[in-house]
Amino acid sequence: MVTVAVNRVPLGRETESFLDHLDPKMRILPNTAGCYDAEHAIRTARLAREALETNWIKLEVIGDQVTLLPDNEQTLEAAKVLAKEGFIVLPYFTDDLIMAKKLLDAGCPAVMPLAAPIGSGMGVQNPSNLRIMREQLPDAVIIVDAGVGVPSDAAIAMELGADAILMNTAIAEARDAAIAAGITINGLPILEVEPFLEEFYRDNVIGGPNAFLIAAKSFEEFGEAILKKLVTEIAGGPADPLRVART
């Protein structure tokens, strides 16, 4: 799944955009980034549904232009309207237990509290809030959104009870930093559901000295593939670096 800012992408496809380069099987989650009131967010969500033929919407109503912190009240107002119109609303909001309850009562199937301001990479700033939210809402789907800067931040969020993480920085910047430090990143994608992962891993994941990719054609072949990967790593890497091996 990849989230797309509706206000920043030409949905009409009159001009080329990154949407033209996504695998058709990938689910697109439109978002209302750039909206500063409920009315604009509702209008943007309706546009996204018509253009992208999906009822899914990541609801963002920003309250501060500097920090991009959300306006919880405007978010709730928009969520109530969109849920009644049949949208699957995934709201971005501050890590507030009371607001989480209100959003769930409004019909949101999941809530998306922030870890820290968008793009800050500061990690989980209020672990107690996320822990309390999980304890008080044991059956709710909680997806931590925004502020996750490194992979360890994602691990912390999951340990606090998050069901999933929506992130960019921790993934987008981790590879280059690791390779610059001389670390080797190998890959093992499973191609049964997403065959494009082989090319993606080769171009965007693996790297460093003697990096290699082993692709498993199916989930059944994963065991054999991971054994082959471990043996190759122990041996110091393949004879032909960056090669693609198949199980």
C-alpha positions as CSV (number, residue, x, y, z in Angstrom):
1,M,0.0,0.0,0.0
2,V,1.2,3.5,-0.8
3,T,-0.4,6.7,0.3
4,V,-0.8,9.6,-2.2
5,A,-1.5,13.3,-1.5
6,V,-4.5,14.0,-3.6
7,N,-3.8,17.8,-3.6
8,R,-0.3,17.2,-5.0
9,V,-0.8,14.6,-7.7
10,P,-2.5,15.1,-11.1
11,L,-5.3,12.5,-10.7
12,G,-6.7,13.1,-14.2
13,R,-3.6,11.5,-15.7
14,E,-3.3,14.3,-18.3
15,T,0.3,14.6,-17.3
16,E,2.8,12.0,-16.2
17,S,3.1,11.3,-12.4
18,F,4.5,8.7,-10.2
19,L,1.1,7.0,-10.3
20,D,1.9,5.9,-13.8
21,H,4.9,3.9,-12.5
22,L,3.2,2.0,-9.7
23,D,2.4,-1.7,-10.1
24,P,-1.4,-1.9,-10.9
25,K,-1.8,-4.5,-8.1
26,M,-0.5,-2.0,-5.4
27,R,-3.3,-0.5,-3.3
28,I,-3.3,3.3,-3.4
29,L,-4.4,5.0,-0.2
30,P,-5.3,8.6,-1.1
31,N,-4.8,11.2,1.7
32,T,-6.0,14.8,2.3
33,A,-2.6,16.3,3.1
34,G,-2.7,20.0,2.6
35,C,-6.2,20.5,4.0
36,Y,-6.7,22.9,6.8
37,D,-10.4,22.5,7.5
38,A,-13.0,19.8,7.5
39,E,-14.8,21.2,4.4
40,H,-11.6,21.1,2.2
41,A,-10.8,17.6,3.5
42,I,-14.3,16.3,2.7
43,R,-14.1,17.8,-0.8
44,T,-10.7,16.3,-1.4
45,A,-11.8,12.8,-0.2
46,R,-14.8,12.9,-2.6
47,L,-12.5,13.9,-5.5
48,A,-10.1,11.0,-4.6
49,R,-13.0,8.5,-4.6
50,E,-14.1,9.6,-8.1
51,A,-10.6,9.7,-9.6
52,L,-9.1,6.6,-8.0
53,E,-12.3,4.5,-7.6
54,T,-11.6,3.8,-3.9
55,N,-13.5,4.4,-0.7
56,W,-10.3,4.3,1.3
57,I,-9.1,7.7,2.6
58,K,-6.3,8.7,5.0
59,L,-7.8,11.8,6.6
60,E,-5.4,14.6,7.4
61,V,-6.6,18.0,8.6
62,I,-3.6,20.1,9.5
63,G,-3.9,22.7,12.3
64,D,-0.4,24.2,12.2
65,Q,1.6,25.0,9.0
66,V,5.0,24.8,10.7
67,T,4.7,21.5,12.7
68,L,2.0,20.0,10.5
69,L,0.3,18.9,13.7
70,P,-3.4,17.9,13.1
71,D,-6.5,19.8,14.0
72,N,-8.3,17.1,16.0
73,E,-11.7,18.8,16.1
74,Q,-11.8,19.5,12.3
75,T,-10.6,15.9,11.7
76,L,-13.5,14.5,13.8
77,E,-16.0,16.7,12.0
78,A,-14.7,15.5,8.6
79,A,-14.6,11.9,9.8
80,K,-18.3,11.9,10.8
81,V,-19.4,13.1,7.3
82,L,-17.1,10.8,5.3
83,A,-18.0,7.7,7.4
84,K,-21.7,8.4,6.7
85,E,-20.9,8.6,3.0
86,G,-19.4,5.1,3.0
87,F,-15.7,6.0,3.2
88,I,-13.2,3.9,5.0
89,V,-11.7,6.7,7.1
90,L,-8.2,6.3,8.5
91,P,-7.7,9.5,10.6
92,Y,-4.4,11.2,11.4
93,F,-4.6,12.8,14.9
94,T,-2.5,13.5,18.0
95,D,-2.0,10.7,20.4
96,D,-5.1,11.5,22.4
97,L,-7.1,8.7,23.9
98,I,-10.4,10.6,24.1
99,M,-10.2,11.7,20.5
100,A,-9.4,8.1,19.5
101,K,-12.6,7.0,21.1
102,K,-14.6,9.7,19.4
103,L,-13.1,8.8,16.0
104,L,-14.0,5.2,16.5
105,D,-17.5,6.1,17.6
106,A,-17.8,8.2,14.4
107,G,-17.3,5.1,12.3
108,C,-13.5,5.0,11.6
109,P,-12.3,1.4,11.4
110,A,-8.9,2.3,12.7
111,V,-7.1,5.3,14.2
112,M,-3.7,6.7,13.3
113,P,-2.1,8.6,16.2
114,L,1.2,10.4,15.5
115,A,4.5,9.4,17.0
116,A,5.9,12.9,16.4
117,P,5.3,15.7,13.9
118,I,5.3,14.7,10.3
119,G,8.7,14.5,8.8
120,S,10.5,15.2,12.1
121,G,12.0,11.7,12.5
122,M,11.9,12.2,16.2
123,G,10.4,8.8,17.0
124,V,7.8,8.0,19.6
125,Q,7.7,11.1,21.9
126,N,4.9,10.0,24.2
127,P,5.1,6.2,24.7
128,S,2.8,6.4,27.7
129,N,0.0,7.8,25.5
130,L,0.3,5.0,23.0
131,R,0.5,2.3,25.7
132,I,-2.7,3.7,27.4
133,M,-4.5,3.9,24.1
134,R,-3.8,0.2,23.5
135,E,-4.8,-0.7,27.1
136,Q,-8.1,1.2,26.9
137,L,-8.9,0.2,23.3
138,P,-7.8,-3.5,23.1
139,D,-10.0,-4.3,20.1
140,A,-9.2,-1.1,18.0
141,V,-6.8,-1.1,15.1
142,I,-4.1,1.4,15.9
143,I,-1.7,2.5,13.2
144,V,1.2,4.8,14.3
145,D,1.5,7.6,11.7
146,A,4.2,10.2,11.3
147,G,7.5,10.9,13.1
148,V,9.1,7.5,12.8
149,G,12.7,8.2,12.0
150,V,14.6,4.9,12.3
151,P,13.7,1.2,12.2
152,S,14.1,1.0,16.0
153,D,11.3,3.6,16.4
154,A,9.0,1.2,14.5
155,A,10.0,-1.6,16.9
156,I,9.2,0.6,19.9
157,A,5.8,1.5,18.5
158,M,5.0,-2.2,17.9
159,E,6.1,-3.1,21.4
160,L,3.7,-0.5,22.7
161,G,0.9,-2.2,21.0
162,A,0.6,-0.6,17.6
163,D,-0.9,-2.9,14.9
164,A,1.0,-1.3,12.1
165,I,3.2,1.6,11.2
166,L,2.9,4.1,8.3
167,M,6.3,5.5,7.5
168,N,8.6,7.0,5.0
169,T,11.7,8.5,6.5
170,A,12.7,5.4,8.5
171,I,12.7,3.4,5.2
172,A,13.7,6.0,2.7
173,E,16.9,7.1,4.6
174,A,17.9,3.9,6.3
175,R,19.3,2.2,3.2
176,D,21.7,5.0,2.2
177,A,22.9,5.5,5.7
178,A,23.7,1.8,6.2
179,I,25.5,1.5,2.8
180,A,27.5,4.6,3.6
181,A,28.6,3.0,6.8
182,G,29.9,-0.1,4.9
183,I,27.0,-2.3,5.9
184,T,25.7,-4.9,3.4
185,I,22.0,-5.3,2.8
186,N,20.8,-8.5,1.2
187,G,17.2,-9.2,0.2
188,L,14.7,-12.1,0.2
189,P,11.4,-11.1,-1.5
190,I,8.5,-13.5,-1.9
191,L,7.1,-13.1,-5.4
192,E,3.9,-15.1,-5.2
193,V,1.6,-12.1,-4.6
194,E,3.8,-9.2,-5.7
195,P,6.2,-10.3,-8.5
196,F,7.4,-6.7,-9.0
197,L,9.2,-7.0,-5.7
198,E,12.2,-8.6,-7.3
199,E,13.0,-5.5,-9.4
200,F,12.1,-3.2,-6.5
201,Y,14.5,-5.0,-4.1
202,R,17.3,-5.0,-6.6
203,D,16.9,-1.2,-7.3
204,N,15.9,0.1,-3.9
205,V,16.8,-2.4,-1.1
206,I,20.0,-4.4,-1.5
207,G,23.4,-2.7,-1.5
208,G,26.8,-2.6,0.0
209,P,29.8,-5.0,-0.4
210,N,28.8,-8.3,-2.0
211,A,25.1,-7.6,-1.7
212,F,22.8,-10.2,-3.3
213,L,19.2,-11.0,-3.8
214,I,17.5,-14.4,-3.4
215,A,13.9,-14.5,-4.6
216,A,11.4,-17.1,-3.5
217,K,8.7,-17.8,-6.0
218,S,6.1,-18.7,-3.4
219,F,5.5,-18.8,0.3
220,E,6.1,-22.6,0.2
221,E,9.7,-22.0,-1.0
222,F,10.5,-19.4,1.6
223,G,12.1,-21.9,4.0
224,E,14.5,-23.1,1.3
225,A,15.2,-19.5,0.2
226,I,16.1,-18.3,3.7
227,L,18.4,-21.3,4.2
228,K,20.2,-20.5,0.9
229,K,20.4,-16.8,2.0
230,L,22.0,-17.7,5.4
231,V,24.5,-20.1,3.9
232,T,25.5,-17.6,1.2
233,E,26.0,-14.9,3.9
234,I,28.1,-17.2,6.1
235,A,30.2,-18.0,3.0
236,G,30.9,-14.3,2.6
237,G,28.5,-13.6,-0.2
238,P,28.0,-14.9,-3.8
239,A,30.7,-15.3,-6.3
240,D,28.8,-12.8,-8.5
241,P,27.8,-9.8,-6.3
242,L,24.3,-8.3,-6.9
243,R,23.2,-11.4,-8.7
244,V,19.7,-12.7,-8.4
245,A,19.3,-16.3,-7.3
246,R,16.0,-18.1,-7.4
247,T,14.9,-21.0,-5.3
